[in-house]
């Protein structure tokens, strides 16, 4: 039986050390190799000039090297947000977004090619799930953007195409690598992972006791409203999801973020705001209100600005911290899955 070939950029430093020593090399070569991959952000083995050519050739033969190819970049004329489309080695595509904020540069990355969660207002899910991304493919979205912009990335949001907790093991390894002090060393407190509410994996993640922020895509103030917008709600009752949120806070001390996409005439009424207050009142949380980004395949429309602010005000009167997400990149297919889908339509 042929031995499995591992992707070296998905390995931890101790694993790289074992791999290098198994090739008959001194262990210090592992540190050099790891630094080239995760600090200097080398695009291939040829860039690793302090490694012997013979070692680079053997590495290339034994271990595939993940390096995403930039297909297109769209830059917003409104706010400078950049939307990237990357090609993977197997011909699939993923999207990432680079955003500038006063507190630093953020990158929103994808965790899967496509998505199987079926949320009604999202373009990512229209063609279903193709496959999971490897840790290295998640990392290299960040690395490629860092190389392209020439700027340090201080915040990472795993909120692009895909459901991160549906790719659980690869997500965990990605989080370990991106926060590793021997790599980019991005603080876990500056990393947010989104989920539509896979309850058992929310609890598993809580038990890891990481310091990342968990963002729950809520989008409905009642079980019935959530079921209308999110098929995942047919599997998990609202009480189960909220219990998992409380458990995450108990285990980590990190407040929960609730993502709430406001869809005109669907979940943006006064009654919805009141029900939301009852649902999350008493929880250490933050609500991120998002006027939905319309997509041509669905009939949903964004809530008008006046009603968004009214909804926010109703939450704040009940002492619930709520902000309206600053709209980034609306003129460049800013919503998850839009650019990848449009590119696919053209090819």
C-alpha positions as CSV (number, residue, x, y, z in Angstrom):
1,X,0.0,0.0,0.0
2,X,1.4,3.4,-1.0
3,X,2.3,5.7,1.9
4,X,0.2,8.7,2.3
5,X,1.8,11.9,1.1
6,X,1.3,14.8,3.6
7,X,1.0,18.4,2.8
8,X,4.0,19.9,4.5
9,X,2.5,23.4,5.0
10,X,-0.2,21.8,7.1
11,X,2.3,20.3,9.5
12,X,3.2,21.6,12.9
13,X,6.9,22.5,13.6
14,X,7.5,19.2,15.5
15,X,6.0,17.3,12.6
16,X,8.2,19.1,10.1
17,X,11.2,18.3,12.3
18,X,10.4,14.6,12.2
19,X,9.9,14.7,8.5
20,X,13.2,16.5,7.9
21,X,15.1,14.1,10.2
22,X,13.5,11.1,8.4
23,X,15.2,12.5,5.3
24,X,18.6,12.3,7.0
25,X,18.8,16.1,7.5
26,X,19.8,18.0,10.7
27,X,16.9,19.2,12.8
28,X,17.8,22.9,12.4
29,X,16.7,22.6,8.7
30,X,13.2,22.1,10.0
31,X,13.2,25.5,11.7
32,X,14.5,27.1,8.5
33,X,11.9,25.4,6.4
34,X,9.1,26.3,8.8
35,X,10.2,29.9,8.8
36,X,10.2,30.0,5.0
37,X,6.7,28.7,4.9
38,X,5.0,30.6,7.7
39,X,7.1,33.8,8.3
40,X,8.7,34.6,5.0
41,X,5.7,33.2,3.2
42,X,7.6,31.5,0.4
43,X,5.6,30.6,-2.7
44,X,7.7,27.5,-3.5
45,X,10.7,25.6,-2.4
46,X,12.9,27.5,-4.9
47,X,12.6,30.6,-2.8
48,X,14.1,28.9,0.2
49,X,17.7,29.9,-0.7
50,X,19.4,28.8,2.6
51,X,18.2,25.2,2.1
52,X,20.5,22.9,0.0
53,X,19.3,22.4,-3.5
54,X,19.3,18.7,-3.0
55,X,17.0,19.0,0.0
56,X,14.6,21.2,-1.9
57,X,14.5,18.7,-4.8
58,X,13.7,15.9,-2.4
59,X,11.1,17.9,-0.5
60,X,9.4,18.7,-3.8
61,X,9.3,15.0,-4.7
62,X,8.0,13.9,-1.3
63,X,5.8,16.7,-0.1
64,X,3.4,18.8,-2.3
65,X,3.7,22.5,-1.6
66,X,0.5,24.4,-1.3
67,X,0.6,27.8,-3.0
68,X,-2.7,29.4,-4.2
69,X,-2.7,31.1,-7.6
70,X,-4.3,34.5,-7.7
71,X,-6.9,34.6,-10.5
72,X,-8.4,38.0,-10.0
73,X,-8.5,40.9,-7.5
74,X,-11.4,43.4,-7.3
75,X,-10.7,46.6,-5.4
76,X,-13.7,48.6,-4.1
77,X,-13.8,52.3,-5.2
78,X,-15.9,52.9,-2.1
79,X,-13.5,51.8,0.7
80,X,-10.5,50.0,-0.7
81,X,-11.7,46.6,0.2
82,X,-10.1,43.9,-2.0
83,X,-11.9,40.7,-3.0
84,X,-9.5,37.9,-4.1
85,X,-10.3,34.8,-6.2
86,X,-7.7,32.1,-5.8
87,X,-7.3,28.9,-7.9
88,X,-6.5,25.7,-6.0
89,X,-4.2,22.9,-7.3
90,X,-7.2,20.8,-8.3
91,X,-8.9,23.5,-10.4
92,X,-11.4,24.7,-7.8
93,X,-11.7,28.3,-6.7
94,X,-12.0,30.0,-3.3
95,X,-12.6,33.6,-2.3
96,X,-11.0,35.8,0.3
97,X,-11.5,39.5,1.3
98,X,-9.0,42.0,2.7
99,X,-10.5,44.9,4.7
100,X,-8.9,47.9,6.2
101,X,-10.1,49.1,9.6
102,X,-8.7,51.7,12.0
103,X,-7.6,48.8,14.3
104,X,-5.7,47.0,11.6
105,X,-6.0,44.9,8.5
106,X,-8.5,42.0,8.5
107,X,-8.8,39.1,6.1
108,X,-11.9,37.0,5.8
109,X,-11.1,33.5,4.5
110,X,-13.0,30.5,3.1
111,X,-12.9,27.1,4.9
112,X,-14.6,25.0,2.1
113,X,-15.1,25.0,-1.6
114,X,-18.8,25.6,-1.7
115,X,-21.1,24.9,1.3
116,X,-23.8,22.4,2.1
117,X,-25.6,24.3,4.8
118,X,-28.2,25.8,2.4
119,X,-28.8,29.2,4.0
120,X,-31.5,30.9,1.8
121,X,-29.8,34.3,1.4
122,X,-26.2,33.1,0.7
123,X,-24.5,32.6,-2.7
124,X,-21.9,30.3,-1.2
125,X,-24.3,27.4,-0.9
126,X,-26.1,27.6,-4.3
127,X,-23.9,24.8,-5.9
128,X,-23.5,22.7,-2.7
129,X,-20.3,21.5,-1.2
130,X,-17.4,20.5,-3.4
131,X,-14.8,19.7,-0.7
132,X,-13.1,20.8,2.5
133,X,-10.0,23.0,2.4
134,X,-6.7,21.7,4.0
135,X,-5.2,23.8,6.7
136,X,-2.5,25.0,4.3
137,X,-5.2,26.2,1.8
138,X,-6.8,28.2,4.6
139,X,-3.4,29.6,5.6
140,X,-2.3,30.5,2.1
141,X,-5.3,32.7,1.5
142,X,-3.8,34.9,4.3
143,X,-0.2,34.5,3.1
144,X,-1.0,35.4,-0.5
145,X,-2.9,38.5,0.5
146,X,-0.1,39.5,2.9
147,X,2.4,39.2,0.0
148,X,0.1,41.1,-2.4
149,X,-0.7,44.0,-0.1
150,X,2.7,44.1,1.6
151,X,1.0,44.8,4.9
152,X,0.7,42.9,8.1
153,X,-2.6,41.2,8.8
154,X,-3.7,41.5,12.4
155,X,-7.2,40.0,12.3
156,X,-8.6,36.9,10.7
157,X,-12.2,36.0,10.2
158,X,-13.2,32.5,9.1
159,X,-16.5,33.6,7.7
160,X,-16.1,33.3,3.9
161,X,-17.4,30.4,1.8
162,X,-18.1,27.2,3.8
163,X,-19.1,26.2,7.3
164,X,-15.9,26.1,9.4
165,X,-17.3,23.6,11.9
166,X,-18.2,21.3,9.1
167,X,-14.4,21.1,8.4
168,X,-13.6,20.7,12.1
169,X,-10.2,18.9,12.3
170,X,-8.7,21.0,9.5
171,X,-10.0,24.2,11.2
172,X,-8.4,23.3,14.5
173,X,-5.0,22.7,12.8
174,X,-5.3,26.0,10.9
175,X,-6.0,27.8,14.2
176,X,-2.9,26.1,15.8
177,X,-0.7,27.1,12.9
178,X,-1.9,30.7,12.4
179,X,-1.5,31.5,16.1
180,X,1.9,29.7,16.5
181,X,4.6,31.9,17.8
182,X,7.0,30.4,15.3
183,X,4.7,31.5,12.4
184,X,2.6,34.6,11.8
185,X,1.7,34.5,15.5
186,X,-1.7,36.1,15.1
187,X,-3.3,36.4,18.6
188,X,-6.2,34.0,19.1
189,X,-8.2,37.0,20.5
190,X,-8.0,38.5,17.0
191,X,-9.5,35.4,15.3
192,X,-13.2,34.9,14.8
193,X,-14.8,31.7,13.6
194,X,-18.3,31.7,12.3
195,X,-20.8,28.8,12.5
196,X,-24.4,28.4,11.5
197,X,-24.8,26.2,14.6
198,X,-23.4,22.7,14.5
199,X,-24.1,22.1,18.1
200,X,-21.8,19.1,18.9
201,X,-18.8,20.9,17.3
202,X,-19.5,24.1,19.1
203,X,-19.2,22.2,22.3
204,X,-16.0,20.4,21.1
205,X,-14.5,23.8,20.2
206,X,-15.5,25.1,23.7
207,X,-13.6,22.2,25.3
208,X,-10.4,23.2,23.4
209,X,-10.5,26.4,25.6
210,X,-9.1,28.5,22.8
211,X,-9.3,32.3,23.0
212,X,-10.9,32.9,19.7
213,X,-14.3,34.6,19.2
214,X,-17.2,32.3,18.2
215,X,-19.7,34.0,16.0
216,X,-23.1,32.3,15.6
217,X,-25.1,33.0,12.4
218,X,-28.5,33.4,14.1
219,X,-30.6,35.3,11.5
220,X,-33.9,34.5,13.2
221,X,-35.3,35.4,16.6
222,X,-37.5,32.3,16.9
223,X,-37.1,28.6,15.8
224,X,-39.7,29.2,13.1
225,X,-38.0,32.2,11.6
226,X,-34.7,30.5,11.7
227,X,-36.1,27.4,9.9
228,X,-37.4,29.7,7.2
229,X,-33.9,31.0,6.4
230,X,-31.6,28.3,7.6
231,X,-32.1,24.5,6.9
232,X,-29.6,23.7,9.8
233,X,-32.4,24.8,12.2
234,X,-34.4,21.7,11.2
235,X,-31.7,19.6,12.8
236,X,-31.0,21.7,15.9
237,X,-33.6,23.4,18.1
238,X,-33.0,26.9,19.2
239,X,-32.6,25.8,22.8
240,X,-29.8,23.4,21.8
241,X,-28.0,26.2,20.0
242,X,-28.3,28.7,22.8
243,X,-27.2,26.1,25.3
244,X,-24.1,25.5,23.2
245,X,-23.4,29.3,23.2
246,X,-23.7,29.5,27.0
247,X,-21.4,26.5,27.3
248,X,-18.8,28.2,25.0
249,X,-18.8,31.2,27.2
250,X,-18.5,29.1,30.4
251,X,-15.5,27.2,29.1
252,X,-13.6,30.1,27.5
253,X,-14.8,33.3,29.1
254,X,-15.2,34.7,25.5
255,X,-18.4,36.6,24.8
256,X,-20.5,35.3,21.9
257,X,-21.1,37.3,18.7
258,X,-24.5,36.8,17.1
259,X,-24.6,37.6,13.4
260,X,-28.1,38.7,12.4
261,X,-28.7,39.4,8.7
262,X,-31.6,41.7,8.3
263,X,-33.9,40.6,5.4
264,X,-36.5,43.1,4.4
265,X,-40.0,42.0,5.6
266,X,-38.7,38.6,6.9
267,X,-36.9,39.1,10.2
268,X,-36.7,42.8,10.7
269,X,-39.9,43.7,12.5
270,X,-40.5,45.1,16.0
271,X,-41.7,41.7,17.1
272,X,-38.4,40.1,15.8
273,X,-36.4,42.6,17.8
274,X,-38.5,41.9,21.0
275,X,-38.1,38.1,20.5
276,X,-34.4,38.5,19.9
277,X,-34.1,40.4,23.2
278,X,-35.9,37.6,25.1
279,X,-33.7,35.0,23.4
280,X,-30.3,36.4,24.2
281,X,-31.0,38.7,27.2
282,X,-28.6,37.9,30.0
283,X,-26.0,36.4,27.8
284,X,-22.6,38.0,27.6
285,X,-22.8,38.8,23.9
286,X,-22.6,41.2,21.0
287,X,-25.0,41.4,18.1
288,X,-23.7,42.3,14.6
289,X,-26.6,43.5,12.5
290,X,-26.0,42.9,8.8
291,X,-28.2,44.4,6.1
292,X,-28.4,41.4,3.8
293,X,-26.3,41.6,0.6
294,X,-28.9,40.8,-2.2
295,X,-28.0,38.1,-4.7
296,X,-29.7,37.6,-8.1
297,X,-30.7,34.0,-7.4
298,X,-32.8,34.9,-4.4
299,X,-35.7,37.4,-4.0
300,X,-34.5,38.7,-0.6
301,X,-33.9,42.4,-0.2
302,X,-31.9,44.4,2.4
303,X,-33.8,46.2,5.2
304,X,-33.8,49.9,4.7
305,X,-31.3,51.9,6.7
306,X,-34.0,53.6,8.9
307,X,-35.4,50.3,10.0
308,X,-31.9,48.9,10.6
309,X,-31.2,51.7,13.1
310,X,-34.6,51.3,14.7
311,X,-33.9,47.5,15.2
312,X,-30.5,48.4,16.7
313,X,-32.1,50.9,19.0
314,X,-34.6,48.4,20.3
315,X,-31.8,46.0,21.3
316,X,-29.8,48.7,23.0
317,X,-32.8,49.8,25.0
318,X,-32.8,46.3,26.5
319,X,-29.0,46.7,27.2
320,X,-27.9,44.4,24.4
321,X,-24.7,45.5,22.7
322,X,-25.5,45.9,19.0
323,X,-23.6,47.4,16.1
324,X,-24.5,47.6,12.4
325,X,-21.8,46.1,10.3
326,X,-20.0,48.6,8.1
327,X,-20.8,47.5,4.6
328,X,-17.5,46.6,2.8
329,X,-17.0,46.0,-0.9
330,X,-20.7,46.1,-2.0
331,X,-19.5,47.2,-5.4
332,X,-17.2,44.2,-5.9
333,X,-19.3,41.1,-5.3
334,X,-18.7,41.5,-1.6
335,X,-21.0,38.8,-0.3
336,X,-19.7,35.3,0.3
337,X,-19.7,33.2,-2.9
338,X,-20.7,36.0,-5.3
339,X,-17.3,36.4,-7.1
340,X,-16.6,32.6,-7.3
341,X,-20.1,32.0,-8.7
342,X,-19.9,34.8,-11.3
343,X,-16.4,33.7,-12.4
344,X,-17.8,30.1,-12.8
345,X,-20.7,31.5,-15.0
346,X,-18.1,33.1,-17.3
347,X,-16.0,30.0,-17.8
